Amino acid sequence: MFEMFSKSLVNIWENSGFASFAWQTLVMLALACALIYLAIVRQFEPLLLLPIAFGILLANLPLAGLMAEPKTADDVGGLLYYLYLGVKKGIYPSLIFLGIGAMTDFGPLIARPSSLFLGAAAQFGIAIAFIIATLLGFKPSEAASIGIIGGADGPTAIYLTTRLAPHLLAPIAIAAYSYMALIPMIQPPIMRALTTKKERAVKMEQLRPVSKLEKVCFPITVTIFCTLLLPSVAPLIGMLMLGNLFRESGVVERLSSTVQNALINIVTIFLGVTVGATARAETFLQLQTLEIIVLGLAAFAFSTVGGILFGKLMYVLSKGKINPLIGSAGVSAVPMAARVSQNEGRRANPANYLLMHAMGPNVAGVIGSAIAAGILLALFGK
């Protein structure tokens, strides 16, 4: 009886995750706990960082098999493997864009169309990171996926990476969302270094009122133009503009409310957990991951630089009427980047109110990053 009991205990131990525990597992679990700390205690983009962190934790628990791919028709496979198909097939990023569109007011962009140039200039970091990544030995498709981090748009980065370099999804997604959360720390030093106090103190004139007709026509026009120009960007731009049309039409409040709340929250959970679950020790703990994180920071910084420099050009051309700080909001992290522009403007001039002016480049950046992804997909896609 004792011998049978002993064998049973040994058998339980040998089939437990503790018996397969390795130092790599410990590192990944520590990383997951660190990200959970940043999400809960420091509140760094918690809506996505928390599910991503827990996805990392789940995927790295030995023998749990949550991301296991079914080997035969009768094999069950892991839960997260099936949920991950929404990422792999580009469903979740597109649905996230549907929700973003319903929550976004394109009025400031319509009132000042020149904001589109700021949104385009703030994609500068994508090109710089692409060039550096190529020089470091990354394939063009991999370099394009790394560069898109500079757009500061998590869903777009995931959408492009799943098509060009799915094996790099985990470090790219984590870098993209981490840097979006760190915008209040990354951007201000760059903004102060590239502008004078006089420029930062510029008080801009109030934007003109935008009619409902303009707001309704905008998503339709953008969808037609962008999809004809870059058909590969149709899922992102189409869903973004459909969500916005729900918002601006005023006749489908239930649909607008659903995509702004219930739908986007559900998709965010599935997206975050499954993206985190791709960060398994055997693929994540490599020198390549550190290179991607560093390149992502460079992409983000140069995108901020591009937006600020073009803002300075507009400051000169407008004879001092445009505050160059709004250029930094050209990265598509809505509305965090616009708030940073507002805060820096208030530091230089307490009477300054740049938020609505910065929202123009900010929402232009959403469109700009999607278009940049479409261009990269057209150039390097299969």
C-alpha positions as CSV (number, residue, x, y, z in Angstrom):
1,M,0.0,0.0,0.0
2,F,2.8,2.4,0.9
3,E,4.7,1.6,-2.3
4,M,1.5,2.3,-4.4
5,F,1.0,5.5,-2.6
6,S,4.6,6.5,-3.2
7,K,4.4,5.7,-6.9
8,S,1.2,7.8,-7.1
9,L,3.0,10.8,-5.5
10,V,5.9,10.4,-7.9
11,N,3.6,10.1,-10.9
12,I,1.8,13.3,-9.8
13,W,5.1,15.1,-9.4
14,E,6.5,14.0,-12.8
15,N,3.3,15.1,-14.5
16,S,3.2,18.5,-12.8
17,G,4.5,21.8,-14.0
18,F,6.9,21.9,-11.1
19,A,8.9,19.0,-12.6
20,S,9.3,20.9,-15.9
21,F,10.1,24.3,-14.3
22,A,13.2,26.0,-15.8
23,W,15.0,29.3,-15.3
24,Q,13.4,30.6,-18.5
25,T,10.0,30.0,-17.0
26,L,11.0,31.9,-13.9
27,V,12.1,34.9,-16.0
28,M,8.9,35.0,-18.0
29,L,6.7,34.8,-14.9
30,A,8.8,37.6,-13.3
31,L,8.2,39.7,-16.5
32,A,4.5,39.0,-16.4
33,C,4.4,40.0,-12.7
34,A,6.4,43.2,-13.5
35,L,3.9,44.2,-16.2
36,I,1.0,43.4,-13.9
37,Y,2.6,45.8,-11.4
38,L,3.0,48.5,-14.0
39,A,-0.7,48.1,-15.1
40,I,-2.2,48.1,-11.6
41,V,0.1,50.2,-9.5
42,R,1.5,52.6,-12.1
43,Q,-1.6,52.4,-14.4
44,F,0.4,52.2,-17.6
45,E,-2.2,51.5,-20.2
46,P,-3.9,49.0,-17.9
47,L,-6.8,48.1,-20.2
48,L,-4.3,46.3,-22.5
49,L,-1.2,45.8,-20.4
50,L,-3.0,43.8,-17.8
51,P,-4.5,41.2,-20.1
52,I,-1.2,41.0,-22.1
53,A,0.7,40.4,-18.8
54,F,-1.7,37.7,-17.7
55,G,-1.5,36.1,-21.2
56,I,2.3,35.9,-20.8
57,L,1.8,34.3,-17.4
58,L,-0.7,31.7,-18.7
59,A,1.4,30.8,-21.8
60,N,4.6,30.2,-19.7
61,L,3.1,27.9,-17.1
62,P,4.7,24.5,-17.9
63,L,2.4,21.8,-19.4
64,A,-0.7,24.0,-19.3
65,G,-0.9,23.9,-23.1
66,L,-3.2,26.9,-23.4
67,M,-1.6,27.8,-26.8
68,A,-1.2,24.2,-27.9
69,E,-2.1,23.7,-31.6
70,P,-4.2,20.6,-32.3
71,K,-2.1,17.9,-34.0
72,T,-4.9,15.8,-35.3
73,A,-8.6,16.4,-36.2
74,D,-9.6,14.8,-32.9
75,D,-7.1,16.8,-30.8
76,V,-8.8,19.5,-28.7
77,G,-6.0,22.1,-28.7
78,G,-5.5,25.0,-26.2
79,L,-8.2,27.6,-25.4
80,L,-5.9,30.5,-26.2
81,Y,-4.9,28.9,-29.5
82,Y,-8.5,29.3,-30.7
83,L,-8.9,32.8,-29.4
84,Y,-5.6,33.7,-31.0
85,L,-7.1,33.0,-34.5
86,G,-8.9,36.4,-34.1
87,V,-5.5,38.0,-34.0
88,K,-4.0,35.8,-36.7
89,K,-6.8,36.5,-39.1
90,G,-6.8,40.2,-38.4
91,I,-10.3,40.2,-36.8
92,Y,-9.5,41.8,-33.4
93,P,-7.5,44.8,-34.7
94,S,-10.2,45.6,-37.1
95,L,-12.9,45.4,-34.4
96,I,-10.8,47.6,-32.1
97,F,-10.7,50.2,-34.9
98,L,-14.5,50.0,-35.2
99,G,-14.7,51.0,-31.5
100,I,-12.0,53.7,-31.8
101,G,-13.9,55.2,-34.8
102,A,-17.1,55.4,-32.7
103,M,-15.3,57.1,-29.9
104,T,-13.4,59.6,-32.2
105,D,-14.4,63.1,-33.1
106,F,-12.8,64.0,-36.4
107,G,-14.2,67.6,-36.1
108,P,-10.8,69.2,-35.2
109,L,-9.2,67.5,-38.3
110,I,-12.0,68.7,-40.6
111,A,-11.8,72.2,-39.2
112,R,-8.0,72.3,-39.8
113,P,-7.2,69.9,-42.7
114,S,-3.5,70.9,-42.5
115,S,-3.4,68.6,-39.4
116,L,-3.2,65.8,-41.9
117,F,0.4,66.9,-42.7
118,L,1.3,66.8,-39.0
119,G,-0.2,63.3,-38.8
120,A,1.9,62.2,-41.8
121,A,5.1,63.8,-40.5
122,A,4.7,62.0,-37.2
123,Q,5.1,58.7,-39.1
124,F,8.8,59.7,-39.6
125,G,10.0,57.2,-37.0
126,I,8.6,54.3,-39.0
127,A,11.0,55.0,-41.8
128,I,14.0,55.6,-39.5
129,A,13.4,52.4,-37.5
130,F,12.9,50.4,-40.8
131,I,16.2,51.6,-42.1
132,I,18.1,50.9,-38.8
133,A,16.5,47.4,-38.5
134,T,17.5,46.6,-42.0
135,L,21.1,47.6,-41.3
136,L,21.0,45.4,-38.2
137,G,20.2,42.3,-40.3
138,F,16.4,42.1,-40.0
139,K,14.5,41.0,-43.2
140,P,12.5,43.8,-44.9
141,S,9.2,42.3,-43.7
142,E,10.5,42.1,-40.1
143,A,12.0,45.7,-40.3
144,A,8.6,47.0,-41.5
145,S,6.8,45.3,-38.6
146,I,9.3,46.9,-36.1
147,G,9.1,50.3,-37.8
148,I,5.3,50.4,-37.4
149,I,5.8,50.8,-33.6
150,G,6.6,54.4,-34.4
151,G,3.0,54.9,-35.4
152,A,2.1,54.5,-31.7
153,D,-1.0,52.4,-32.7
154,G,-1.2,49.0,-31.1
155,P,-3.9,47.5,-33.3
156,T,-2.2,48.6,-36.5
157,A,1.2,47.2,-35.2
158,I,-0.5,43.8,-34.5
159,Y,-2.4,43.8,-37.8
160,L,0.8,44.4,-39.9
161,T,3.0,42.1,-37.8
162,T,0.6,39.1,-38.1
163,R,0.9,39.4,-41.9
164,L,4.6,40.2,-42.3
165,A,6.4,38.7,-39.3
166,P,4.1,36.8,-37.0
167,H,7.0,35.3,-35.1
168,L,7.8,38.8,-33.8
169,L,4.3,39.6,-32.6
170,A,5.0,39.3,-28.9
171,P,7.9,41.7,-28.5
172,I,6.5,44.2,-31.1
173,A,3.0,44.3,-29.4
174,I,4.5,44.6,-25.9
175,A,6.9,47.4,-27.1
176,A,4.1,49.2,-28.9
177,Y,1.7,49.3,-26.0
178,S,4.4,49.9,-23.4
179,Y,5.7,53.0,-25.3
180,M,2.1,54.2,-25.8
181,A,1.7,54.1,-22.0
182,L,5.0,55.9,-21.5
183,I,4.1,58.9,-23.7
184,P,4.0,61.3,-20.8
185,M,7.6,60.4,-20.0
186,I,9.0,60.0,-23.5
187,Q,7.6,63.0,-25.4
188,P,8.0,66.0,-23.1
189,P,11.9,66.1,-23.1
190,I,11.9,65.9,-26.9
191,M,9.3,68.6,-27.2
192,R,11.2,71.0,-24.9
193,A,14.5,70.2,-26.7
194,L,13.2,71.1,-30.1
195,T,11.1,74.2,-29.3
196,T,11.6,77.5,-27.7
197,K,9.5,78.8,-24.8
198,K,8.1,81.5,-27.2
199,E,6.9,78.8,-29.6
200,R,5.4,76.6,-26.8
201,A,3.5,79.7,-25.4
202,V,1.7,80.4,-28.7
203,K,-2.0,80.6,-28.1
204,M,-4.0,79.3,-31.1
205,E,-7.3,80.7,-32.4
206,Q,-10.5,78.8,-31.8
207,L,-11.3,76.2,-34.5
208,R,-14.3,76.9,-36.8
209,P,-17.6,75.1,-36.2
210,V,-17.9,71.9,-38.2
211,S,-21.3,71.0,-39.7
212,K,-23.0,67.6,-39.3
213,L,-22.9,67.2,-43.1
214,E,-19.1,67.5,-43.1
215,K,-18.8,65.0,-40.3
216,V,-21.1,62.5,-42.0
217,C,-19.4,62.9,-45.4
218,F,-15.9,62.6,-43.9
219,P,-15.8,58.9,-43.1
220,I,-17.4,58.0,-46.4
221,T,-14.9,60.1,-48.4
222,V,-11.9,58.8,-46.5
223,T,-13.0,55.2,-46.9
224,I,-13.4,55.5,-50.6
225,F,-10.1,57.3,-51.2
226,C,-7.9,55.3,-48.9
227,T,-9.3,51.9,-50.1
228,L,-8.9,52.8,-53.7
229,L,-5.4,53.9,-53.1
230,L,-4.4,51.0,-50.8
231,P,-6.9,48.1,-50.9
232,S,-4.9,46.2,-48.2
233,V,-5.8,48.9,-45.6
234,A,-9.6,48.4,-46.2
235,P,-10.1,46.3,-43.0
236,L,-8.6,49.0,-40.7
237,I,-9.8,52.1,-42.4
238,G,-13.2,50.6,-43.3
239,M,-13.9,49.6,-39.7
240,L,-12.6,52.9,-38.3
241,M,-14.8,55.0,-40.5
242,L,-17.8,52.7,-40.1
243,G,-17.5,53.3,-36.3
244,N,-17.3,57.0,-36.9
245,L,-20.3,57.0,-39.2
246,F,-22.3,55.3,-36.4
247,R,-21.3,58.1,-34.1
248,E,-21.9,61.0,-36.5
249,S,-25.1,59.8,-38.2
250,G,-27.1,60.2,-35.0
251,V,-29.6,57.5,-36.0
252,V,-27.9,54.3,-34.6
253,E,-27.2,55.2,-31.0
254,R,-27.5,51.6,-29.9
255,L,-24.9,50.4,-32.4
256,S,-22.6,53.3,-31.5
257,S,-22.9,52.6,-27.8
258,T,-22.3,48.9,-28.3
259,V,-19.1,49.2,-30.3
260,Q,-17.8,52.0,-27.9
261,N,-18.4,49.9,-24.8
262,A,-19.3,46.2,-24.8
263,L,-17.7,45.2,-28.1
264,I,-14.4,47.0,-27.8
265,N,-14.1,45.8,-24.2
266,I,-14.6,42.1,-25.1
267,V,-12.3,42.3,-28.0
268,T,-9.7,44.1,-25.9
269,I,-9.7,41.2,-23.5
270,F,-9.2,38.5,-26.2
271,L,-6.6,40.6,-28.0
272,G,-4.5,41.4,-25.0
273,V,-4.5,37.8,-23.5
274,T,-3.7,36.1,-26.8
275,V,-1.0,38.6,-27.8
276,G,0.6,38.1,-24.4
277,A,0.3,34.3,-24.8
278,T,2.6,34.5,-27.9
279,A,5.5,35.6,-25.6
280,R,6.8,32.2,-24.7
281,A,10.2,31.7,-23.3
282,E,11.7,29.8,-26.2
283,T,11.0,32.6,-28.6
284,F,10.9,35.7,-26.4
285,L,14.2,35.3,-24.5
286,Q,16.5,36.2,-27.3
287,L,18.8,39.1,-28.2
288,Q,16.4,39.9,-31.0
289,T,13.8,40.9,-28.5
290,L,16.0,43.5,-26.9
291,E,16.9,44.9,-30.3
292,I,13.2,45.2,-31.1
293,I,12.4,47.0,-27.8
294,V,15.3,49.5,-28.5
295,L,14.3,50.0,-32.1
296,G,10.7,50.6,-31.0
297,L,11.8,53.4,-28.7
298,A,13.8,54.9,-31.5
299,A,10.8,54.7,-33.8
300,F,8.6,56.4,-31.3
301,A,11.1,59.1,-30.5
302,F,11.8,59.9,-34.2
303,S,8.0,60.0,-34.9
304,T,7.7,62.7,-32.2
305,V,10.7,64.5,-33.7
306,G,9.1,64.4,-37.2
307,G,5.8,65.9,-35.8
308,I,7.5,68.6,-33.9
309,L,9.8,69.7,-36.8
310,F,6.8,69.9,-39.1
311,G,5.0,71.8,-36.5
312,K,7.9,74.3,-36.4
313,L,7.6,74.7,-40.2
314,M,3.9,75.4,-39.9
315,Y,4.7,77.9,-37.1
316,V,7.0,79.8,-39.5
317,L,4.6,79.6,-42.5
318,S,1.7,80.8,-40.4
319,K,3.8,83.6,-39.0
320,G,3.6,82.4,-35.4
321,K,-0.1,81.3,-35.3
322,I,0.5,77.5,-35.1
323,N,2.0,76.1,-31.9
324,P,4.5,73.5,-32.9
325,L,3.7,71.4,-29.8
326,I,0.6,70.1,-31.6
327,G,2.9,68.3,-34.0
328,S,3.9,65.8,-31.3
329,A,0.3,64.7,-31.1
330,G,0.6,63.4,-34.7
331,V,1.4,60.0,-33.3
332,S,-1.8,58.1,-33.1
333,A,-2.1,57.4,-29.4
334,V,-5.5,59.0,-28.9
335,P,-6.0,61.1,-26.8
336,M,-2.8,60.7,-24.6
337,A,-0.5,62.5,-27.1
338,A,-2.9,65.4,-27.4
339,R,-3.0,65.7,-23.6
340,V,0.8,65.8,-23.5
341,S,0.7,68.7,-26.0
342,Q,-1.9,70.5,-23.8
343,N,0.1,70.0,-20.6
344,E,3.4,71.3,-22.2
345,G,1.5,74.3,-23.7
346,R,0.1,75.2,-20.3
347,R,3.5,75.0,-18.7
348,A,4.8,77.7,-21.1
349,N,1.5,79.7,-21.0
350,P,-1.1,79.0,-18.2
351,A,-3.8,80.6,-20.4
352,N,-3.0,78.2,-23.3
353,Y,-5.6,75.6,-24.3
354,L,-4.2,73.3,-27.1
355,L,-6.2,70.1,-26.5
356,M,-8.7,70.5,-29.3
357,H,-6.0,71.9,-31.7
358,A,-3.8,68.8,-30.9
359,M,-6.7,66.4,-31.4
360,G,-6.6,67.2,-35.2
361,P,-3.1,65.8,-35.7
362,N,-3.8,63.1,-33.1
363,V,-6.7,61.6,-35.1
364,A,-4.9,62.3,-38.3
365,G,-2.1,60.0,-36.9
366,V,-4.6,57.2,-36.6
367,I,-5.4,57.4,-40.3
368,G,-1.7,58.0,-41.1
369,S,-0.5,54.9,-39.2
370,A,-3.1,52.8,-41.0
371,I,-2.0,54.1,-44.4
372,A,1.6,53.5,-43.5
373,A,0.8,49.9,-42.6
374,G,-1.0,49.6,-46.0
375,I,2.0,50.9,-47.8
376,L,4.4,48.5,-46.0
377,L,2.0,45.6,-46.6
378,A,1.8,46.4,-50.3
379,L,5.6,46.6,-50.5
380,F,6.6,43.6,-48.4
381,G,3.5,41.4,-48.2
382,K,3.2,38.1,-49.9
